[in-house]
Amino acid sequence: MPRLSLALGLLVTLAMVVLTAFPPPILDRARDAIFDGYQRIQPRPYDADAPVHIVDIDEAALEAYGQWPWPRSYLAELTDRLFEHGAAAVGYDVLFPEPDRTSPDLIVNSWVRFSDQVPPALPDLGLEPHDARFAAAMQRGAVVLSLAGGLEGDPAEPLVGFAVTGEVPTTLTRYPAAIGNLPELTAAATGLGTISLGRNADGITRSVPMVSDFGGVLVPSLSAELLRVAQGAGGHVLKTSQGSGEISGGTIAATAMQTGVLSFPLEADGRFRIYFSGYQPERVTPVAALLEADGIDPALQARLSGRIVLVGSSAQGLFDIRATPLDGQIAGVTLHAEIIEQVIAQQFLTRPDWMRGLEILLVALSGMALTVFNRLERPVLGLAAAFGFGGGSVAGGLLAFMQAGVLFNPLMVVLTSVLVYLPGTTIGYLAKERARRSIRERFARFLPPPLIAEIEKNPNAALTPEGAERDLTVMFVDMRGFSTVSEGMPPDRVVTLVNTFLSAVAEALVDHGATIDKFMGDAVMAFWNAPISRDDHAAAALGALSAVNDAAEQANFHLTAQNLPRINLGVGLNTGPASVGLMGSRDRLSYTCIGDSVTLAARLEGLTRIYGTRNCVGPATVAACPDHLIAVGLDLIAVKGFANAVEVSTVLPRMSDGAEAFAGAMQTARAAYVARDWAGAEAGFARVAKLNAPFCNTALLAQLFLDRIAEHRKTPPPADWTGAFFATSKR
């Protein structure tokens, strides 16, 4: 599972890096939505003193003065009144490609078109054609007219040129031809600018081209041209990556544009990203207010004097309605006003070329960091890192926008954090659940439920798959005389005999905190202090001796009820250092322990046959003997792997009949034996043989030493003799 988590994390991280570097349209849409959200959180503050104003040809004006297009005599009057009220420059967000059909010199043609009547001869009233009148009004001030891109039309002929620092970028917005104005109006204009703004795929306008390529001719936008005319500048300068030495991959991109003393950043395709303040009533004056004004209106003069004035329409029927991040419907002319305000105030939104590289770096870092935490199975740290990267990128994006107008897209970092963390954590959770199930299946019959729960909390620490050195108390329990009683017994009866006896013993051991290591035919091995550590492991094992004896008696009761023979048992118990952990082959592991102390416990169990006792206990275990038990020293034995002789004892309930007398008699007899007082030892062991002690065949034990004394009388022991018996019994 950790390998799967690692592979999945790296794969997701790689995929997110690729998507960040080469985003599909849906991710571009999501990025734009995030940037729109930034603007809604903090729109650009509107400055009522900004030197730009809009004159709106609204629905009310169309109702009052007639449908569009209006006679250009109206527009001539409007132009004159704008300059009379102090406008610095006037820009028309309107095209005038055809002659005015309402002009006196053309109206007769309208009368007779599709008619067989011969037009009457009209007297010359001396009325000036409307287009000429409009052109004359334009010549009395600085007026900028509009161009639009088209598939067919005339070549664009801007009134001023562009200086380009390097080659013209191939990424600019391109049109084959231009839809312009009547030649006499173009001749009267001070400037020409394009009003083809373009839209995003979702219909929301976020940026507009500030320079476009019309059949190889560069044309500024209406807003850029108005800024030039208002300053009296001679032309525009387009700055490119080639001019600044920033060419990447052989692509030449636009970087900025300068108009007069004003400079503003551009995106690679020559578009300007608008930082919207939204609709502002103070920015707009209805056209009727000017047309109906009687002379110079001081209020209008205060609004228009010294300002760039844009003339456009908010009427629905004129189809110049746009959607922006802040407004669902707004007049297209407002976008030009917003641009001019930003350029003059030098308030821009920028997305530097290195920003995508930063986003890729953060995606890679977040993905790899979370992959590492998932691999280490540290879900809390992983969650903190996911919140750190995801939340930090969101907060950083907001801060960058609000403090510096820099556009950072946190989406991919957030997605990477989620897509790496959640599956990785889920895999880790499933792995832990599988481990828990395995633990329960493996230990449910051999450990008490509370101990299993402790292992589940931290299986690696508890089960020590790499192995651990730890002091253990190990017990071997063997069925005495099994071979004899089972000889000739049917197999099913043998299985019943073994299962009944060992199940009772194992249950008693588990109830006293033991870990069942394994069943070995007619024997069971258990230990304490692993997998969960406990300081009282030796005392707990000693406390289990009585429970094992009781369990054996209960098992014998059930066996005799089924006409099966009684079974006696022998117990070997020892405490000492051992290696414990999951051991075995790659495909078959067992939680077990090994070491000299474990071997000694097995030897001690075998010695119970020789000494005629129910149990034989090692010295380290005896040292933890509680007051309600009494340890009776039996012998010294020499065991392979141990430098010194080992004291062997049997542990009995102190309050049982004969336990105290047996302990005293054994101590006296053994003291004489070690001192080579053969007569005293014989007398002592003769007294032992006559005693009744619980769980002990005193006659067999005494005869063992009496036989040794007889041998020693024949062949005296060496001078360094300690009385140690060489234990050779093996399982």
PAKOLZA-832007 format. One line per 4 residues: number of its first residue (from 1); their letters; for each residue z, x, y of C-alpha. Coordinates in steps of 0.05 Angstrom, whole numbers, plus 5000, padded with zeros to 4 digits. Example, Ala and Ser with C-alpha at 12.3 -4.5 7.8 and 13.67 -1.06 7.14 Angstrom:
1 = as = 5156 5246 4910  5143 5273 4979
! end
This chain:
1 = mprl = 5000 5000 5000  5015 5055 5051  4946 5084 5037  4914 5016 5047
5 = slal = 4952 5008 5113  4928 5076 5136  4856 5063 5117  4856 4994 5149
9 = gllv = 4888 5020 5213  4837 5076 5221  4779 5030 5205  4802 4978 5256
13 = tlam = 4813 5032 5308  4744 5061 5297  4713 4991 5302  4750 4977 5367
17 = vvlt = 4729 5044 5397  4656 5028 5381  4662 4957 5411  4694 4986 5473
21 = afpp = 4638 5036 5482  4583 4986 5466  4611 4916 5479  4572 4855 5456
25 = pild = 4559 4798 5506  4620 4759 5485  4666 4817 5502  4630 4825 5569
29 = rard = 4645 4751 5582  4718 4762 5564  4722 4823 5610  4692 4783 5668
33 = aifd = 4742 4727 5656  4799 4778 5661  4772 4806 5726  4765 4734 5752
37 = gyqr = 4838 4724 5734  4857 4784 5776  4823 4754 5836  4857 4687 5825
41 = iqpr = 4924 4722 5822  4912 4761 5886  4851 4738 5927  4827 4781 5983
45 = pyda = 4867 4764 6046  4824 4728 6096  4821 4757 6166  4807 4703 6217
49 = dapv = 4786 4757 6266  4732 4784 6220  4667 4792 6260  4626 4743 6217
53 = hivd = 4617 4668 6220  4578 4614 6184  4539 4557 6216  4533 4504 6162
57 = idea = 4475 4455 6156  4517 4405 6119  4506 4334 6092  4529 4303 6158
61 = alea = 4477 4343 6196  4421 4321 6149  4443 4250 6157  4443 4257 6233
65 = ygqw = 4380 4299 6244  4338 4281 6184  4321 4310 6118  4305 4383 6106
69 = pwpr = 4262 4419 6127  4278 4407 6199  4226 4417 6254  4230 4490 6274
73 = syla = 4240 4467 6345  4310 4449 6321  4320 4519 6294  4292 4549 6359
77 = eltd = 4344 4509 6398  4398 4529 6349  4378 4602 6356  4381 4599 6432
81 = rlfe = 4448 4566 6431  4477 4617 6383  4457 4674 6429  4481 4635 6490
85 = hgaa = 4549 4631 6457  4549 4707 6446  4526 4717 6374  4515 4792 6361
89 = avgy = 4463 4778 6307  4438 4717 6270  4417 4715 6197  4380 4656 6166
93 = dvlf = 4396 4644 6093  4332 4602 6092  4259 4618 6077  4201 4598 6124
97 = pepd = 4140 4612 6081  4095 4555 6108  4076 4528 6177  4119 4472 6205
101 = rtsp = 4080 4408 6190  4118 4370 6244  4090 4415 6297  4045 4377 6348
105 = dliv = 3984 4419 6330  3990 4400 6256  4017 4329 6257  3947 4298 6264
109 = nswv = 3928 4331 6198  3986 4295 6166  3961 4228 6196  3891 4232 6168
113 = rfsd = 3904 4267 6101  3883 4222 6044  3850 4174 6095  3777 4158 6112
117 = qvpp = 3793 4148 6185  3767 4197 6236  3824 4226 6276  3822 4204 6348
121 = alpd = 3815 4256 6402  3884 4269 6429  3896 4296 6498  3925 4366 6504
125 = lgle = 3998 4352 6520  4013 4425 6531  4067 4425 6476  4082 4493 6445
129 = phda = 4075 4496 6368  4142 4495 6334  4133 4561 6297  4114 4595 6362
133 = rfaa = 4175 4566 6396  4219 4590 6339  4188 4659 6341  4200 4663 6416
137 = amqr = 4273 4644 6407  4281 4698 6355  4253 4750 6402  4309 4736 6451
141 = gavv = 4361 4764 6403  4372 4801 6338  4351 4755 6281  4346 4773 6207
145 = lsla = 4302 4731 6163  4305 4726 6087  4261 4746 6029  4264 4722 5957
149 = ggle = 4239 4754 5894  4183 4720 5856  4133 4731 5801  4077 4717 5850
153 = gdpa = 4072 4726 5924  4059 4780 5975  4081 4852 5974  4147 4863 6008
157 = eplv = 4142 4895 6077  4213 4909 6102  4220 4926 6175  4259 4990 6160
161 = gfav = 4259 5040 6103  4308 5069 6054  4329 5141 6047  4347 5157 5974
165 = tgev = 4388 5217 5952  4348 5233 5891  4300 5190 5852  4301 5114 5856
169 = pttl = 4345 5088 5800  4308 5050 5747  4368 5004 5737  4358 4966 5803
173 = tryp = 4342 4892 5805  4266 4887 5804  4216 4834 5827  4139 4838 5822
177 = aaig = 4129 4806 5889  4164 4775 5949  4166 4704 5976  4170 4716 6051
181 = nlpe = 4159 4680 6118  4102 4664 6164  4073 4728 6193  4089 4707 6264
185 = ltaa = 4161 4695 6246  4166 4761 6209  4137 4796 6269  4190 4765 6314
189 = atgl = 4248 4783 6268  4292 4844 6277  4305 4852 6204  4288 4826 6134
193 = gtis = 4336 4821 6075  4334 4790 6006  4374 4729 5988  4361 4733 5913
197 = lgrn = 4432 4740 5889  4426 4730 5814  4479 4699 5769  4520 4720 5710
201 = adgi = 4505 4691 5641  4562 4640 5650  4535 4616 5717  4590 4650 5759
205 = trsv = 4568 4697 5814  4612 4759 5815  4565 4811 5844  4500 4812 5883
209 = pmvs = 4445 4864 5890  4451 4901 5956  4384 4934 5945  4326 4909 5903
213 = dfgg = 4260 4937 5881  4201 4893 5903  4140 4923 5869  4162 4994 5885
217 = vlvp = 4189 4977 5955  4264 4978 5966  4291 4918 6004  4363 4910 6028
221 = slsa = 4403 4847 6019  4411 4798 6077  4483 4820 6087  4465 4894 6088
225 = ellr = 4408 4882 6136  4453 4841 6183  4502 4899 6184  4446 4947 6202
229 = vaqg = 4419 4902 6257  4488 4888 6286  4500 4964 6291  4431 4979 6317
233 = aggh = 4422 5029 6260  4354 5055 6241  4355 5046 6165  4395 5049 6100
237 = vlkt = 4415 5105 6054  4418 5094 5978  4462 5145 5943  4450 5159 5870
241 = sqgs = 4483 5198 5814  4427 5248 5818  4445 5265 5889  4518 5277 5870
245 = geis = 4502 5314 5806  4532 5259 5762  4472 5246 5717  4496 5224 5648
249 = ggti = 4449 5218 5589  4388 5225 5634  4400 5159 5671  4399 5157 5746
253 = aata = 4446 5105 5774  4463 5078 5842  4532 5098 5867  4537 5076 5940
257 = mqtg = 4499 5053 6001  4507 5071 6074  4485 5026 6132  4497 5057 6200
261 = vlsf = 4569 5083 6199  4590 5036 6143  4589 5058 6071  4604 5016 6010
265 = plea = 4605 5028 5934  4552 5001 5887  4550 4992 5813  4498 5030 5772
269 = dgrf = 4446 4974 5781  4454 4971 5856  4498 4910 5855  4560 4900 5898
273 = riyf = 4622 4869 5865  4651 4817 5912  4725 4812 5924  4731 4739 5942
277 = sgyq = 4778 4707 5992  4750 4639 5975  4730 4581 6019  4761 4586 6088
281 = perv = 4751 4529 6138  4761 4577 6197  4700 4615 6175  4652 4555 6182
285 = tpva = 4625 4514 6240  4582 4452 6227  4513 4459 6258  4520 4393 6294
289 = alle = 4575 4423 6337  4524 4471 6367  4466 4422 6372  4509 4370 6407
293 = adgi = 4545 4419 6453  4535 4406 6528  4523 4476 6555  4570 4532 6536
297 = dpal = 4628 4506 6495  4689 4553 6504  4715 4537 6434  4649 4553 6402
301 = qarl = 4642 4615 6445  4710 4640 6420  4686 4631 6348  4617 4662 6356
305 = sgri = 4620 4714 6410  4609 4784 6385  4602 4761 6313  4548 4763 6260
309 = vlvg = 4527 4691 6249  4499 4667 6183  4460 4601 6181  4459 4567 6114
313 = ssaq = 4471 4502 6080  4525 4470 6037  4484 4407 6025  4476 4393 5951
317 = glfd = 4403 4374 5959  4383 4444 5984  4405 4476 5918  4442 4535 5947
321 = irat = 4508 4520 5914  4543 4576 5876  4604 4583 5830  4652 4640 5842
325 = pldg = 4717 4663 5808  4755 4624 5862  4710 4565 5877  4674 4519 5829
329 = qiag = 4623 4501 5883  4610 4538 5947  4551 4549 5993  4511 4611 5975
333 = vtlh = 4513 4634 6048  4588 4644 6039  4575 4702 5992  4538 4739 6046
337 = aeii = 4596 4727 6094  4646 4752 6042  4606 4816 6033  4601 4830 6107
341 = eqvi = 4676 4819 6115  4691 4868 6059  4645 4922 6083  4672 4919 6154
345 = aqqf = 4744 4918 6129  4728 4970 6076  4762 4928 6022  4726 4939 5956
349 = ltrp = 4731 4927 5882  4710 4987 5842  4702 5003 5769  4691 5079 5765
353 = dwmr = 4644 5108 5713  4703 5142 5679  4740 5076 5670  4706 5059 5604
357 = glei = 4723 5128 5578  4796 5115 5596  4794 5048 5559  4764 5082 5498
361 = llva = 4818 5135 5499  4874 5083 5504  4843 5042 5448  4841 5104 5403
365 = lsgm = 4912 5125 5421  4942 5055 5410  4905 5046 5344  4926 5114 5316
369 = altv = 4998 5107 5340  5006 5039 5309  4972 5063 5245  5023 5119 5240
373 = fnrl = 5081 5071 5250  5052 5024 5198  5042 5082 5150  5115 5102 5160
377 = erpv = 5136 5029 5150  5171 5026 5217  5154 4955 5240  5205 4953 5297
381 = lgla = 5177 5017 5327  5107 4991 5314  5124 4926 5350  5152 4965 5409
385 = aafg = 5089 5008 5411  5045 4947 5407  5082 4915 5465  5081 4982 5501
389 = fggg = 5006 4993 5495  4986 4919 5502  5036 4900 5556  5028 4967 5591
393 = svag = 4953 4960 5595  4959 4889 5623  5011 4910 5674  4971 4973 5690
397 = glla = 4908 4932 5699  4943 4885 5747  4975 4942 5785  4910 4980 5791
401 = fmqa = 4876 4917 5818  4931 4897 5866  4944 4967 5894  4876 5001 5893
405 = gvlf = 4823 4948 5877  4806 4985 5813  4782 4943 5755  4813 4963 5688
409 = nplm = 4799 4920 5627  4862 4915 5582  4830 4868 5532  4808 4920 5480
413 = vvlt = 4875 4956 5482  4911 4889 5471  4863 4869 5415  4871 4937 5382
417 = svlv = 4947 4933 5385  4946 4864 5353  4891 4878 5301  4923 4943 5278
421 = ylpg = 4996 4921 5281  4993 4852 5249  4951 4870 5187  4988 4935 5178
425 = ttig = 5056 4901 5183  5032 4846 5136  5010 4898 5085  5077 4932 5093
429 = ylak = 5113 4866 5084  5072 4850 5021  5086 4919 4994  5161 4910 5006
433 = erar = 5158 4841 4974  5122 4871 4914  5175 4926 4911  5230 4874 4916
437 = rsir = 5200 4834 4859  5193 4898 4818  5265 4917 4833  5290 4848 4813
441 = erfa = 5248 4848 4750  5271 4918 4732  5345 4912 4749  5361 4838 4745
445 = rflp = 5390 4846 4675  5423 4912 4689  5454 4905 4758  5496 4853 4794
449 = ppli = 5457 4811 4846  5495 4841 4906  5474 4911 4884  5402 4889 4876
453 = aeie = 5404 4862 4947  5429 4929 4972  5372 4965 4937  5321 4917 4967
457 = knpn = 5344 4935 5037  5322 5007 5028  5291 5020 4960  5268 5091 4976
461 = aalt = 5338 5112 4995  5370 5076 4937  5321 5091 4881  5307 5162 4905
465 = pega = 5236 5166 4877  5234 5240 4893  5300 5250 4856  5370 5265 4882
469 = erdl = 5431 5306 4861  5493 5262 4859  5560 5258 4824  5556 5204 4771
473 = tvmf = 5603 5173 4721  5563 5162 4657  5582 5119 4598  5553 5116 4528
477 = vdmr = 5573 5056 4484  5554 5059 4410  5560 5009 4354  5602 5041 4300
481 = gfst = 5579 5036 4228  5514 5001 4247  5473 5034 4193  5521 5015 4139
485 = vseg = 5530 4942 4158  5455 4930 4172  5431 4961 4107  5394 4908 4068
489 = mppd = 5401 4857 4124  5338 4816 4142  5304 4839 4206  5318 4775 4244
493 = rvvt = 5392 4781 4228  5392 4854 4250  5361 4833 4317  5413 4778 4326
497 = lvnt = 5469 4827 4310  5445 4880 4360  5427 4831 4416  5493 4793 4411
501 = flsa = 5535 4855 4413  5497 4896 4465  5486 4835 4510  5560 4823 4515
505 = vaea = 5575 4896 4528  5519 4903 4580  5542 4840 4617  5612 4869 4621
509 = lvdh = 5586 4934 4648  5542 4900 4701  5601 4857 4723  5639 4922 4737
513 = gati = 5584 4952 4780  5549 4994 4728  5475 5008 4727  5447 4999 4657
517 = dkfm = 5403 5059 4644  5374 5042 4577  5385 5013 4508  5378 5063 4451
521 = gdav = 5375 5025 4386  5448 5007 4373  5475 5041 4437  5473 5029 4512
525 = mafw = 5476 5080 4569  5503 5062 4638  5525 5098 4700  5561 5088 4767
529 = napi = 5548 5114 4838  5473 5102 4835  5429 5073 4861  5481 5050 4911
533 = srdd = 5534 5102 4927  5608 5086 4918  5667 5132 4924  5708 5099 4869
537 = haaa = 5655 5106 4814  5701 5142 4765  5757 5091 4774  5707 5034 4768
541 = alga = 5681 5062 4702  5752 5070 4675  5766 4998 4696  5706 4976 4655
545 = lsav = 5735 5003 4590  5780 4943 4580  5723 4896 4597  5679 4931 4545
549 = ndaa = 5733 4924 4493  5741 4850 4509  5666 4839 4507  5663 4872 4439
553 = eqan = 5717 4825 4413  5679 4764 4441  5615 4789 4409  5651 4798 4342
557 = fhlt = 5677 4727 4347  5606 4701 4354  5580 4747 4299  5632 4725 4248
561 = aqnl = 5616 4653 4266  5545 4667 4243  5568 4702 4180  5550 4770 4209
565 = prin = 5596 4830 4202  5644 4854 4255  5623 4916 4295  5668 4970 4323
569 = lgvg = 5647 5012 4382  5655 5082 4409  5653 5101 4483  5639 5167 4516
573 = lntg = 5655 5173 4590  5645 5232 4637  5639 5247 4711  5598 5303 4741
577 = pasv = 5535 5323 4779  5468 5297 4754  5397 5287 4777  5381 5213 4787
581 = glmg = 5318 5176 4807  5253 5145 4781  5229 5190 4724  5174 5186 4673
585 = srdr = 5099 5185 4673  5055 5161 4729  5044 5094 4695  5113 5084 4665
589 = lsyt = 5175 5101 4706  5247 5090 4691  5308 5096 4736  5352 5145 4699
593 = cigd = 5395 5207 4705  5396 5274 4670  5440 5335 4670  5495 5372 4632
597 = svtl = 5547 5321 4652  5504 5266 4622  5496 5306 4558  5572 5316 4555
601 = aarl = 5583 5241 4561  5537 5231 4500  5575 5286 4462  5641 5253 4479
605 = eglt = 5617 5187 4450  5600 5224 4386  5670 5255 4383  5702 5187 4378
609 = riyg = 5684 5187 4304  5719 5254 4294  5782 5237 4333  5786 5165 4309
613 = trnc = 5792 5137 4380  5756 5080 4415  5737 5126 4474  5733 5199 4494
617 = vgpa = 5736 5215 4568  5720 5278 4607  5770 5312 4653  5736 5294 4720
621 = tvaa = 5739 5221 4701  5812 5226 4678  5830 5254 4746  5813 5186 4776
625 = cpdh = 5855 5147 4725  5892 5090 4758  5966 5076 4745  5955 5019 4697
629 = liav = 5919 5065 4650  5945 5126 4613  5903 5186 4593  5923 5219 4528
633 = gldl = 5898 5290 4519  5864 5299 4452  5834 5368 4449  5797 5425 4483
637 = iavk = 5724 5430 4466  5671 5483 4480  5606 5452 4502  5538 5484 4515
641 = gfan = 5524 5488 4590  5598 5492 4609  5631 5560 4623  5701 5537 4606
645 = avev = 5731 5493 4552  5732 5419 4569  5793 5376 4561  5779 5312 4521
649 = stvl = 5824 5252 4530  5827 5180 4508  5847 5127 4559  5892 5070 4539
653 = prms = 5925 5011 4575  5994 5038 4596  6029 4972 4580  6001 4967 4510
657 = dgae = 6048 4976 4451  6055 5048 4429  6013 5079 4485  6070 5117 4518
661 = afag = 6099 5142 4451  6030 5164 4428  6018 5202 4492  6085 5239 4487
665 = amqt = 6077 5256 4414  6006 5283 4425  6029 5326 4483  6086 5357 4442
669 = araa = 6043 5369 4380  5985 5400 4419  6032 5446 4457  6059 5474 4391
673 = yvar = 5988 5479 4364  5962 5519 4424  6024 5564 4419  6008 5578 4345
677 = dwag = 6074 5547 4325  6044 5521 4261  6108 5493 4234  6123 5456 4298
681 = aeag = 6051 5432 4304  6052 5406 4232  6115 5368 4246  6088 5341 4311
685 = farv = 6022 5316 4283  6060 5286 4223  6098 5244 4274  6032 5225 4308
689 = akln = 6004 5201 4241  6061 5152 4234  6051 5120 4303  6013 5056 4318
693 = apfc = 5969 5066 4381  5918 5017 4409  5846 5031 4394  5863 5095 4357
697 = ntal = 5867 5117 4284  5927 5162 4291  5926 5183 4218  5853 5208 4224
701 = laql = 5869 5244 4288  5932 5277 4260  5896 5297 4195  5842 5332 4237
705 = fldr = 5894 5379 4267  5933 5387 4202  5869 5411 4168  5857 5461 4224
709 = iaeh = 5928 5486 4218  5918 5498 4144  5855 5538 4159  5891 5578 4212
713 = rktp = 5946 5596 4163  5893 5625 4117  5852 5659 4172  5891 5671 4237
717 = ppad = 5850 5657 4300  5829 5714 4347  5875 5740 4401  5838 5703 4457
721 = wtga = 5841 5637 4420  5853 5577 4465  5853 5523 4413  5784 5498 4436
725 = ffat = 5742 5460 4385  5667 5474 4384  5635 5406 4394  5569 5404 4357
729 = skr = 5558 5330 4350  5493 5306 4380  5459 5238 4389
! end
